[in-house]
């Protein structure tokens, strides 16, 4: 059975993969439609917000554990 931390990491990886796969053929990879029916940019923003929250939860869960702490850096920022 997956641990809480493993589950968080799995979801984080899935969201990151979805963001990386965005292109002009997928939801989130297009500009919003003029009619307002499809909000691609809101979908993409939601994925980024979820990814940020998952990173926070992963780091909190790691801090609560006795195991090693995983640190990601991007452009000089620690996530």
PDB file with one MODEL, atoms N, CA, C and O in Angstrom:
MODEL        1
ATOM      1  N   UNK A   1       0.841  -1.179   0.000  1.00  0.00           N
ATOM      2  CA  UNK A   1       0.000   0.000   0.000  1.00  0.00           C
ATOM      3  C   UNK A   1       0.885   1.241   0.000  1.00  0.00           C
ATOM      4  O   UNK A   1       1.860   1.318   0.748  1.00  0.00           O
ATOM      5  N   UNK A   2       0.546   2.189  -0.824  1.00  0.00           N
ATOM      6  CA  UNK A   2       1.327   3.425  -0.928  1.00  0.00           C
ATOM      7  C   UNK A   2       1.154   4.270   0.321  1.00  0.00           C
ATOM      8  O   UNK A   2       0.071   4.346   0.900  1.00  0.00           O
ATOM      9  N   UNK A   3       2.234   4.896   0.716  1.00  0.00           N
ATOM     10  CA  UNK A   3       2.169   5.805   1.855  1.00  0.00           C
ATOM     11  C   UNK A   3       1.565   7.129   1.406  1.00  0.00           C
ATOM     12  O   UNK A   3       1.407   7.390   0.214  1.00  0.00           O
ATOM     13  N   UNK A   4       1.232   7.952   2.386  1.00  0.00           N
ATOM     14  CA  UNK A   4       0.718   9.300   2.111  1.00  0.00           C
ATOM     15  C   UNK A   4       1.703  10.064   1.242  1.00  0.00           C
ATOM     16  O   UNK A   4       1.309  10.688   0.256  1.00  0.00           O
ATOM     17  N   UNK A   5       2.975  10.021   1.598  1.00  0.00           N
ATOM     18  CA  UNK A   5       4.005  10.724   0.851  1.00  0.00           C
ATOM     19  C   UNK A   5       4.118  10.182  -0.573  1.00  0.00           C
ATOM     20  O   UNK A   5       4.235  10.955  -1.523  1.00  0.00           O
ATOM     21  N   UNK A   6       4.084   8.873  -0.724  1.00  0.00           N
ATOM     22  CA  UNK A   6       4.140   8.272  -2.059  1.00  0.00           C
ATOM     23  C   UNK A   6       2.950   8.708  -2.918  1.00  0.00           C
ATOM     24  O   UNK A   6       3.100   8.986  -4.108  1.00  0.00           O
ATOM     25  N   UNK A   7       1.778   8.764  -2.306  1.00  0.00           N
ATOM     26  CA  UNK A   7       0.579   9.181  -3.034  1.00  0.00           C
ATOM     27  C   UNK A   7       0.688  10.638  -3.485  1.00  0.00           C
ATOM     28  O   UNK A   7       0.301  10.981  -4.602  1.00  0.00           O
ATOM     29  N   UNK A   8       1.216  11.485  -2.611  1.00  0.00           N
ATOM     30  CA  UNK A   8       1.413  12.889  -2.977  1.00  0.00           C
ATOM     31  C   UNK A   8       2.394  13.020  -4.138  1.00  0.00           C
ATOM     32  O   UNK A   8       2.162  13.788  -5.072  1.00  0.00           O
ATOM     33  N   UNK A   9       3.478  12.275  -4.077  1.00  0.00           N
ATOM     34  CA  UNK A   9       4.478  12.323  -5.138  1.00  0.00           C
ATOM     35  C   UNK A   9       3.915  11.804  -6.457  1.00  0.00           C
ATOM     36  O   UNK A   9       4.217  12.344  -7.522  1.00  0.00           O
ATOM     37  N   UNK A  10       3.101  10.762  -6.384  1.00  0.00           N
ATOM     38  CA  UNK A  10       2.487  10.209  -7.592  1.00  0.00           C
ATOM     39  C   UNK A  10       1.581  11.236  -8.248  1.00  0.00           C
ATOM     40  O   UNK A  10       1.626  11.421  -9.464  1.00  0.00           O
ATOM     41  N   UNK A  11       0.758  11.902  -7.450  1.00  0.00           N
ATOM     42  CA  UNK A  11      -0.139  12.924  -7.999  1.00  0.00           C
ATOM     43  C   UNK A  11       0.665  14.102  -8.530  1.00  0.00           C
ATOM     44  O   UNK A  11       0.345  14.640  -9.590  1.00  0.00           O
ATOM     45  N   UNK A  12       1.699  14.509  -7.811  1.00  0.00           N
ATOM     46  CA  UNK A  12       2.547  15.621  -8.257  1.00  0.00           C
ATOM     47  C   UNK A  12       3.169  15.296  -9.612  1.00  0.00           C
ATOM     48  O   UNK A  12       3.206  16.146 -10.501  1.00  0.00           O
ATOM     49  N   UNK A  13       3.656  14.068  -9.768  1.00  0.00           N
ATOM     50  CA  UNK A  13       4.250  13.657 -11.035  1.00  0.00           C
ATOM     51  C   UNK A  13       3.209  13.665 -12.159  1.00  0.00           C
ATOM     52  O   UNK A  13       3.515  14.053 -13.287  1.00  0.00           O
ATOM     53  N   UNK A  14       1.995  13.242 -11.853  1.00  0.00           N
ATOM     54  CA  UNK A  14       0.931  13.224 -12.865  1.00  0.00           C
ATOM     55  C   UNK A  14       0.575  14.641 -13.313  1.00  0.00           C
ATOM     56  O   UNK A  14       0.377  14.888 -14.503  1.00  0.00           O
ATOM     57  N   UNK A  15       0.494  15.562 -12.366  1.00  0.00           N
ATOM     58  CA  UNK A  15       0.171  16.957 -12.711  1.00  0.00           C
ATOM     59  C   UNK A  15       1.307  17.565 -13.529  1.00  0.00           C
ATOM     60  O   UNK A  15       1.062  18.253 -14.520  1.00  0.00           O
ATOM     61  N   UNK A  16       2.540  17.314 -13.120  1.00  0.00           N
ATOM     62  CA  UNK A  16       3.690  17.844 -13.859  1.00  0.00           C
ATOM     63  C   UNK A  16       3.734  17.275 -15.273  1.00  0.00           C
ATOM     64  O   UNK A  16       4.053  17.992 -16.221  1.00  0.00           O
ATOM     65  N   UNK A  17       3.419  16.003 -15.417  1.00  0.00           N
ATOM     66  CA  UNK A  17       3.387  15.379 -16.736  1.00  0.00           C
ATOM     67  C   UNK A  17       2.300  16.000 -17.598  1.00  0.00           C
ATOM     68  O   UNK A  17       2.507  16.250 -18.786  1.00  0.00           O
ATOM     69  N   UNK A  18       1.148  16.247 -17.002  1.00  0.00           N
ATOM     70  CA  UNK A  18       0.046  16.877 -17.737  1.00  0.00           C
ATOM     71  C   UNK A  18       0.443  18.283 -18.197  1.00  0.00           C
ATOM     72  O   UNK A  18       0.158  18.668 -19.331  1.00  0.00           O
ATOM     73  N   UNK A  19       1.090  19.038 -17.333  1.00  0.00           N
ATOM     74  CA  UNK A  19       1.541  20.381 -17.725  1.00  0.00           C
ATOM     75  C   UNK A  19       2.572  20.311 -18.847  1.00  0.00           C
ATOM     76  O   UNK A  19       2.528  21.103 -19.788  1.00  0.00           O
ATOM     77  N   UNK A  20       3.482  19.378 -18.746  1.00  0.00           N
ATOM     78  CA  UNK A  20       4.516  19.251 -19.766  1.00  0.00           C
ATOM     79  C   UNK A  20       3.940  18.846 -21.117  1.00  0.00           C
ATOM     80  O   UNK A  20       4.518  19.157 -22.158  1.00  0.00           O
ATOM     81  N   UNK A  21       2.812  18.160 -21.105  1.00  0.00           N
ATOM     82  CA  UNK A  21       2.212  17.676 -22.340  1.00  0.00           C
ATOM     83  C   UNK A  21       1.263  18.681 -22.991  1.00  0.00           C
ATOM     84  O   UNK A  21       0.747  18.425 -24.079  1.00  0.00           O
ATOM     85  N   UNK A  22       1.026  19.823 -22.337  1.00  0.00           N
ATOM     86  CA  UNK A  22       0.104  20.802 -22.914  1.00  0.00           C
ATOM     87  C   UNK A  22       0.630  21.305 -24.247  1.00  0.00           C
ATOM     88  O   UNK A  22       1.788  21.706 -24.368  1.00  0.00           O
ATOM     89  N   UNK A  23      -0.238  21.277 -25.238  1.00  0.00           N
ATOM     90  CA  UNK A  23       0.077  21.867 -26.535  1.00  0.00           C
ATOM     91  C   UNK A  23      -1.238  22.335 -27.154  1.00  0.00           C
ATOM     92  O   UNK A  23      -2.287  22.290 -26.511  1.00  0.00           O
ATOM     93  N   UNK A  24      -1.175  22.769 -28.366  1.00  0.00           N
ATOM     94  CA  UNK A  24      -2.346  23.357 -29.013  1.00  0.00           C
ATOM     95  C   UNK A  24      -3.460  22.353 -29.297  1.00  0.00           C
ATOM     96  O   UNK A  24      -4.510  22.734 -29.813  1.00  0.00           O
ATOM     97  N   UNK A  25      -3.251  21.083 -28.969  1.00  0.00           N
ATOM     98  CA  UNK A  25      -4.298  20.093 -29.209  1.00  0.00           C
ATOM     99  C   UNK A  25      -4.991  19.652 -27.919  1.00  0.00           C
ATOM    100  O   UNK A  25      -5.893  18.816 -27.958  1.00  0.00           O
ATOM    101  N   UNK A  26      -4.577  20.207 -26.782  1.00  0.00           N
ATOM    102  CA  UNK A  26      -5.117  19.761 -25.498  1.00  0.00           C
ATOM    103  C   UNK A  26      -5.695  20.926 -24.703  1.00  0.00           C
ATOM    104  O   UNK A  26      -5.288  22.074 -24.874  1.00  0.00           O
ATOM    105  N   UNK A  27      -6.649  20.613 -23.832  1.00  0.00           N
ATOM    106  CA  UNK A  27      -7.189  21.627 -22.924  1.00  0.00           C
ATOM    107  C   UNK A  27      -6.048  22.226 -22.126  1.00  0.00           C
ATOM    108  O   UNK A  27      -5.193  21.506 -21.611  1.00  0.00           O
ATOM    109  N   UNK A  28      -6.038  23.541 -22.025  1.00  0.00           N
ATOM    110  CA  UNK A  28      -4.982  24.233 -21.306  1.00  0.00           C
ATOM    111  C   UNK A  28      -3.866  24.706 -22.205  1.00  0.00           C
ATOM    112  O   UNK A  28      -3.092  25.583 -21.820  1.00  0.00           O
ATOM    113  N   UNK A  29      -3.767  24.144 -23.396  1.00  0.00           N
ATOM    114  CA  UNK A  29      -2.723  24.524 -24.322  1.00  0.00           C
ATOM    115  C   UNK A  29      -3.163  25.558 -25.339  1.00  0.00           C
ATOM    116  O   UNK A  29      -2.388  25.959 -26.207  1.00  0.00           O
ATOM    117  N   UNK A  30      -4.389  25.979 -25.231  1.00  0.00           N
ATOM    118  CA  UNK A  30      -4.962  26.944 -26.175  1.00  0.00           C
ATOM    119  C   UNK A  30      -5.358  28.226 -25.445  1.00  0.00           C
ATOM    120  O   UNK A  30      -5.514  28.219 -24.224  1.00  0.00           O
ATOM    121  N   UNK A  31      -5.519  29.311 -26.173  1.00  0.00           N
ATOM    122  CA  UNK A  31      -6.088  30.504 -25.531  1.00  0.00           C
ATOM    123  C   UNK A  31      -7.561  30.263 -25.224  1.00  0.00           C
ATOM    124  O   UNK A  31      -8.190  29.387 -25.817  1.00  0.00           O
ATOM    125  N   UNK A  32      -8.106  31.038 -24.299  1.00  0.00           N
ATOM    126  CA  UNK A  32      -9.530  30.918 -23.990  1.00  0.00           C
ATOM    127  C   UNK A  32     -10.349  31.258 -25.228  1.00  0.00           C
ATOM    128  O   UNK A  32      -9.965  32.109 -26.030  1.00  0.00           O
ATOM    129  N   UNK A  33     -11.482  30.581 -25.368  1.00  0.00           N
ATOM    130  CA  UNK A  33     -12.333  30.852 -26.527  1.00  0.00           C
ATOM    131  C   UNK A  33     -13.032  32.192 -26.326  1.00  0.00           C
ATOM    132  O   UNK A  33     -13.294  32.611 -25.198  1.00  0.00           O
ATOM    133  N   UNK A  34     -13.320  32.843 -27.420  1.00  0.00           N
ATOM    134  CA  UNK A  34     -13.985  34.146 -27.355  1.00  0.00           C
ATOM    135  C   UNK A  34     -15.366  34.075 -26.756  1.00  0.00           C
ATOM    136  O   UNK A  34     -15.827  35.039 -26.144  1.00  0.00           O
ATOM    137  N   UNK A  35     -16.030  32.959 -26.920  1.00  0.00           N
ATOM    138  CA  UNK A  35     -17.389  32.806 -26.402  1.00  0.00           C
ATOM    139  C   UNK A  35     -17.403  32.581 -24.896  1.00  0.00           C
ATOM    140  O   UNK A  35     -18.453  32.680 -24.260  1.00  0.00           O
ATOM    141  N   UNK A  36     -16.240  32.277 -24.323  1.00  0.00           N
ATOM    142  CA  UNK A  36     -16.179  32.046 -22.884  1.00  0.00           C
ATOM    143  C   UNK A  36     -16.597  30.655 -22.452  1.00  0.00           C
ATOM    144  O   UNK A  36     -16.670  30.364 -21.258  1.00  0.00           O
ATOM    145  N   UNK A  37     -16.872  29.790 -23.430  1.00  0.00           N
ATOM    146  CA  UNK A  37     -17.307  28.440 -23.102  1.00  0.00           C
ATOM    147  C   UNK A  37     -16.166  27.572 -22.583  1.00  0.00           C
ATOM    148  O   UNK A  37     -16.368  26.728 -21.709  1.00  0.00           O
ATOM    149  N   UNK A  38     -14.977  27.779 -23.120  1.00  0.00           N
ATOM    150  CA  UNK A  38     -13.833  26.952 -22.752  1.00  0.00           C
ATOM    151  C   UNK A  38     -12.768  27.859 -22.134  1.00  0.00           C
ATOM    152  O   UNK A  38     -12.309  28.812 -22.763  1.00  0.00           O
ATOM    153  N   UNK A  39     -12.388  27.555 -20.916  1.00  0.00           N
ATOM    154  CA  UNK A  39     -11.406  28.367 -20.210  1.00  0.00           C
ATOM    155  C   UNK A  39     -10.101  27.593 -20.079  1.00  0.00           C
ATOM    156  O   UNK A  39      -9.770  27.070 -19.015  1.00  0.00           O
ATOM    157  N   UNK A  40      -9.378  27.534 -21.177  1.00  0.00           N
ATOM    158  CA  UNK A  40      -8.128  26.777 -21.213  1.00  0.00           C
ATOM    159  C   UNK A  40      -7.114  27.319 -20.213  1.00  0.00           C
ATOM    160  O   UNK A  40      -6.441  26.553 -19.523  1.00  0.00           O
ATOM    161  N   UNK A  41      -7.009  28.639 -20.140  1.00  0.00           N
ATOM    162  CA  UNK A  41      -5.997  29.234 -19.281  1.00  0.00           C
ATOM    163  C   UNK A  41      -6.322  29.038 -17.801  1.00  0.00           C
ATOM    164  O   UNK A  41      -5.411  28.915 -16.983  1.00  0.00           O
ATOM    165  N   UNK A  42      -7.585  29.009 -17.453  1.00  0.00           N
ATOM    166  CA  UNK A  42      -7.981  28.721 -16.075  1.00  0.00           C
ATOM    167  C   UNK A  42      -7.634  27.284 -15.709  1.00  0.00           C
ATOM    168  O   UNK A  42      -7.214  27.007 -14.586  1.00  0.00           O
ATOM    169  N   UNK A  43      -7.812  26.373 -16.660  1.00  0.00           N
ATOM    170  CA  UNK A  43      -7.448  24.977 -16.433  1.00  0.00           C
ATOM    171  C   UNK A  43      -5.950  24.853 -16.177  1.00  0.00           C
ATOM    172  O   UNK A  43      -5.523  24.172 -15.244  1.00  0.00           O
ATOM    173  N   UNK A  44      -5.154  25.521 -17.017  1.00  0.00           N
ATOM    174  CA  UNK A  44      -3.700  25.473 -16.851  1.00  0.00           C
ATOM    175  C   UNK A  44      -3.304  26.123 -15.524  1.00  0.00           C
ATOM    176  O   UNK A  44      -2.444  25.594 -14.821  1.00  0.00           O
ATOM    177  N   UNK A  45      -3.900  27.235 -15.175  1.00  0.00           N
ATOM    178  CA  UNK A  45      -3.600  27.897 -13.904  1.00  0.00           C
ATOM    179  C   UNK A  45      -3.958  26.998 -12.728  1.00  0.00           C
ATOM    180  O   UNK A  45      -3.253  26.975 -11.719  1.00  0.00           O
ATOM    181  N   UNK A  46      -5.048  26.262 -12.859  1.00  0.00           N
ATOM    182  CA  UNK A  46      -5.439  25.325 -11.811  1.00  0.00           C
ATOM    183  C   UNK A  46      -4.422  24.208 -11.630  1.00  0.00           C
ATOM    184  O   UNK A  46      -4.145  23.790 -10.506  1.00  0.00           O
ATOM    185  N   UNK A  47      -3.866  23.726 -12.740  1.00  0.00           N
ATOM    186  CA  UNK A  47      -2.832  22.690 -12.653  1.00  0.00           C
ATOM    187  C   UNK A  47      -1.582  23.234 -11.962  1.00  0.00           C
ATOM    188  O   UNK A  47      -0.986  22.555 -11.126  1.00  0.00           O
ATOM    189  N   UNK A  48      -1.189  24.458 -12.314  1.00  0.00           N
ATOM    190  CA  UNK A  48      -0.025  25.051 -11.650  1.00  0.00           C
ATOM    191  C   UNK A  48      -0.278  25.260 -10.159  1.00  0.00           C
ATOM    192  O   UNK A  48       0.615  25.029  -9.343  1.00  0.00           O
ATOM    193  N   UNK A  49      -1.474  25.690  -9.799  1.00  0.00           N
ATOM    194  CA  UNK A  49      -1.813  25.877  -8.387  1.00  0.00           C
ATOM    195  C   UNK A  49      -1.783  24.549  -7.644  1.00  0.00           C
ATOM    196  O   UNK A  49      -1.297  24.473  -6.516  1.00  0.00           O
ATOM    197  N   UNK A  50      -2.308  23.498  -8.283  1.00  0.00           N
ATOM    198  CA  UNK A  50      -2.287  22.178  -7.663  1.00  0.00           C
ATOM    199  C   UNK A  50      -0.856  21.686  -7.487  1.00  0.00           C
ATOM    200  O   UNK A  50      -0.513  21.122  -6.448  1.00  0.00           O
ATOM    201  N   UNK A  51      -0.024  21.900  -8.498  1.00  0.00           N
ATOM    202  CA  UNK A  51       1.372  21.485  -8.413  1.00  0.00           C
ATOM    203  C   UNK A  51       2.088  22.194  -7.270  1.00  0.00           C
ATOM    204  O   UNK A  51       2.855  21.574  -6.533  1.00  0.00           O
ATOM    205  N   UNK A  52       1.841  23.475  -7.127  1.00  0.00           N
ATOM    206  CA  UNK A  52       2.456  24.232  -6.030  1.00  0.00           C
ATOM    207  C   UNK A  52       2.003  23.691  -4.670  1.00  0.00           C
ATOM    208  O   UNK A  52       2.817  23.525  -3.761  1.00  0.00           O
ATOM    209  N   UNK A  53       0.722  23.424  -4.537  1.00  0.00           N
ATOM    210  CA  UNK A  53       0.180  22.889  -3.284  1.00  0.00           C
ATOM    211  C   UNK A  53       0.738  21.496  -2.996  1.00  0.00           C
ATOM    212  O   UNK A  53       1.073  21.187  -1.853  1.00  0.00           O
ATOM    213  N   UNK A  54       0.837  20.668  -4.012  1.00  0.00           N
ATOM    214  CA  UNK A  54       1.391  19.328  -3.828  1.00  0.00           C
ATOM    215  C   UNK A  54       2.852  19.399  -3.390  1.00  0.00           C
ATOM    216  O   UNK A  54       3.275  18.632  -2.526  1.00  0.00           O
ATOM    217  N   UNK A  55       3.622  20.306  -3.974  1.00  0.00           N
ATOM    218  CA  UNK A  55       5.011  20.474  -3.554  1.00  0.00           C
ATOM    219  C   UNK A  55       5.089  20.861  -2.081  1.00  0.00           C
ATOM    220  O   UNK A  55       5.937  20.354  -1.347  1.00  0.00           O
ATOM    221  N   UNK A  56       4.216  21.747  -1.657  1.00  0.00           N
ATOM    222  CA  UNK A  56       4.171  22.158  -0.246  1.00  0.00           C
ATOM    223  C   UNK A  56       3.839  20.967   0.648  1.00  0.00           C
ATOM    224  O   UNK A  56       4.473  20.769   1.684  1.00  0.00           O
ATOM    225  N   UNK A  57       2.850  20.179   0.249  1.00  0.00           N
ATOM    226  CA  UNK A  57       2.449  19.019   1.048  1.00  0.00           C
ATOM    227  C   UNK A  57       3.536  17.954   1.083  1.00  0.00           C
ATOM    228  O   UNK A  57       3.756  17.329   2.120  1.00  0.00           O
ATOM    229  N   UNK A  58       4.222  17.741  -0.047  1.00  0.00           N
ATOM    230  CA  UNK A  58       5.320  16.767  -0.083  1.00  0.00           C
ATOM    231  C   UNK A  58       6.415  17.194   0.883  1.00  0.00           C
ATOM    232  O   UNK A  58       6.910  16.378   1.660  1.00  0.00           O
ATOM    233  N   UNK A  59       6.791  18.452   0.840  1.00  0.00           N
ATOM    234  CA  UNK A  59       7.856  18.917   1.729  1.00  0.00           C
ATOM    235  C   UNK A  59       7.447  18.855   3.192  1.00  0.00           C
ATOM    236  O   UNK A  59       8.268  18.539   4.052  1.00  0.00           O
ATOM    237  N   UNK A  60       6.199  19.150   3.479  1.00  0.00           N
ATOM    238  CA  UNK A  60       5.718  19.051   4.862  1.00  0.00           C
ATOM    239  C   UNK A  60       5.724  17.593   5.322  1.00  0.00           C
ATOM    240  O   UNK A  60       6.112  17.299   6.452  1.00  0.00           O
ATOM    241  N   UNK A  61       5.299  16.690   4.455  1.00  0.00           N
ATOM    242  CA  UNK A  61       5.281  15.269   4.810  1.00  0.00           C
ATOM    243  C   UNK A  61       6.695  14.744   5.001  1.00  0.00           C
ATOM    244  O   UNK A  61       6.938  13.920   5.882  1.00  0.00           O
ATOM    245  N   UNK A  62       7.624  15.213   4.186  1.00  0.00           N
ATOM    246  CA  UNK A  62       9.013  14.787   4.333  1.00  0.00           C
ATOM    247  C   UNK A  62       9.613  15.323   5.627  1.00  0.00           C
ATOM    248  O   UNK A  62      10.388  14.633   6.290  1.00  0.00           O
ATOM    249  N   UNK A  63       9.259  16.537   5.980  1.00  0.00           N
ATOM    250  CA  UNK A  63       9.771  17.121   7.219  1.00  0.00           C
ATOM    251  C   UNK A  63       9.256  16.360   8.440  1.00  0.00           C
ATOM    252  O   UNK A  63       9.932  16.294   9.466  1.00  0.00           O
ATOM    253  N   UNK A  64       8.052  15.786   8.322  1.00  0.00           N
ATOM    254  CA  UNK A  64       7.474  15.025   9.424  1.00  0.00           C
ATOM    255  C   UNK A  64       8.028  13.607   9.520  1.00  0.00           C
ATOM    256  O   UNK A  64       7.854  12.931  10.534  1.00  0.00           O
ATOM    257  N   UNK A  65       8.698  13.163   8.457  1.00  0.00           N
ATOM    258  CA  UNK A  65       9.221  11.796   8.456  1.00  0.00           C
ATOM    259  C   UNK A  65      10.664  11.790   8.932  1.00  0.00           C
ATOM    260  O   UNK A  65      11.300  12.838   9.044  1.00  0.00           O
ATOM    261  N   UNK A  66      11.160  10.626   9.204  1.00  0.00           N
ATOM    262  CA  UNK A  66      12.549  10.482   9.621  1.00  0.00           C
ATOM    263  C   UNK A  66      13.475  10.236   8.439  1.00  0.00           C
ATOM    264  O   UNK A  66      14.691  10.138   8.603  1.00  0.00           O
ATOM    265  N   UNK A  67      12.893  10.136   7.248  1.00  0.00           N
ATOM    266  CA  UNK A  67      13.677   9.822   6.052  1.00  0.00           C
ATOM    267  C   UNK A  67      14.350  11.042   5.465  1.00  0.00           C
ATOM    268  O   UNK A  67      14.259  12.142   6.010  1.00  0.00           O
ATOM    269  N   UNK A  68      15.025  10.836   4.349  1.00  0.00           N
ATOM    270  CA  UNK A  68      15.713  11.940   3.685  1.00  0.00           C
ATOM    271  C   UNK A  68      14.716  12.948   3.123  1.00  0.00           C
ATOM    272  O   UNK A  68      13.577  12.595   2.816  1.00  0.00           O
ATOM    273  N   UNK A  69      15.131  14.166   2.992  1.00  0.00           N
ATOM    274  CA  UNK A  69      14.291  15.230   2.469  1.00  0.00           C
ATOM    275  C   UNK A  69      14.645  15.454   1.011  1.00  0.00           C
ATOM    276  O   UNK A  69      15.817  15.595   0.664  1.00  0.00           O
ATOM    277  N   UNK A  70      13.644  15.486   0.167  1.00  0.00           N
ATOM    278  CA  UNK A  70      13.832  15.739  -1.261  1.00  0.00           C
ATOM    279  C   UNK A  70      13.685  17.230  -1.510  1.00  0.00           C
ATOM    280  O   UNK A  70      12.706  17.836  -1.077  1.00  0.00           O
ATOM    281  N   UNK A  71      14.636  17.820  -2.194  1.00  0.00           N
ATOM    282  CA  UNK A  71      14.596  19.244  -2.509  1.00  0.00           C
ATOM    283  C   UNK A  71      14.718  19.406  -4.010  1.00  0.00           C
ATOM    284  O   UNK A  71      15.612  18.844  -4.643  1.00  0.00           O
ATOM    285  N   UNK A  72      13.794  20.192  -4.576  1.00  0.00           N
ATOM    286  CA  UNK A  72      13.853  20.506  -5.997  1.00  0.00           C
ATOM    287  C   UNK A  72      14.219  21.964  -6.121  1.00  0.00           C
ATOM    288  O   UNK A  72      13.733  22.793  -5.352  1.00  0.00           O
ATOM    289  N   UNK A  73      15.061  22.289  -7.068  1.00  0.00           N
ATOM    290  CA  UNK A  73      15.358  23.685  -7.342  1.00  0.00           C
ATOM    291  C   UNK A  73      15.054  23.987  -8.793  1.00  0.00           C
ATOM    292  O   UNK A  73      15.285  23.167  -9.681  1.00  0.00           O
ATOM    293  N   UNK A  74      14.538  25.164  -9.010  1.00  0.00           N
ATOM    294  CA  UNK A  74      14.262  25.639 -10.353  1.00  0.00           C
ATOM    295  C   UNK A  74      14.626  27.109 -10.398  1.00  0.00           C
ATOM    296  O   UNK A  74      14.079  27.919  -9.650  1.00  0.00           O
ATOM    297  N   UNK A  75      15.533  27.439 -11.262  1.00  0.00           N
ATOM    298  CA  UNK A  75      15.957  28.825 -11.461  1.00  0.00           C
ATOM    299  C   UNK A  75      16.279  29.508 -10.134  1.00  0.00           C
ATOM    300  O   UNK A  75      15.903  30.657  -9.902  1.00  0.00           O
ATOM    301  N   UNK A  76      16.967  28.795  -9.287  1.00  0.00           N
ATOM    302  CA  UNK A  76      17.393  29.380  -8.023  1.00  0.00           C
ATOM    303  C   UNK A  76      16.359  29.361  -6.911  1.00  0.00           C
ATOM    304  O   UNK A  76      16.637  29.828  -5.806  1.00  0.00           O
ATOM    305  N   UNK A  77      15.188  28.839  -7.176  1.00  0.00           N
ATOM    306  CA  UNK A  77      14.136  28.780  -6.163  1.00  0.00           C
ATOM    307  C   UNK A  77      14.061  27.364  -5.597  1.00  0.00           C
ATOM    308  O   UNK A  77      14.246  26.389  -6.326  1.00  0.00           O
ATOM    309  N   UNK A  78      13.797  27.258  -4.334  1.00  0.00           N
ATOM    310  CA  UNK A  78      13.596  25.954  -3.712  1.00  0.00           C
ATOM    311  C   UNK A  78      12.114  25.705  -3.599  1.00  0.00           C
ATOM    312  O   UNK A  78      11.379  26.539  -3.070  1.00  0.00           O
ATOM    313  N   UNK A  79      11.663  24.559  -4.094  1.00  0.00           N
ATOM    314  CA  UNK A  79      10.246  24.199  -4.050  1.00  0.00           C
ATOM    315  C   UNK A  79       9.993  23.282  -2.910  1.00  0.00           C
ATOM    316  O   UNK A  79       8.856  22.860  -2.697  1.00  0.00           O
TER     317      UNK A  79
ENDMDL
END
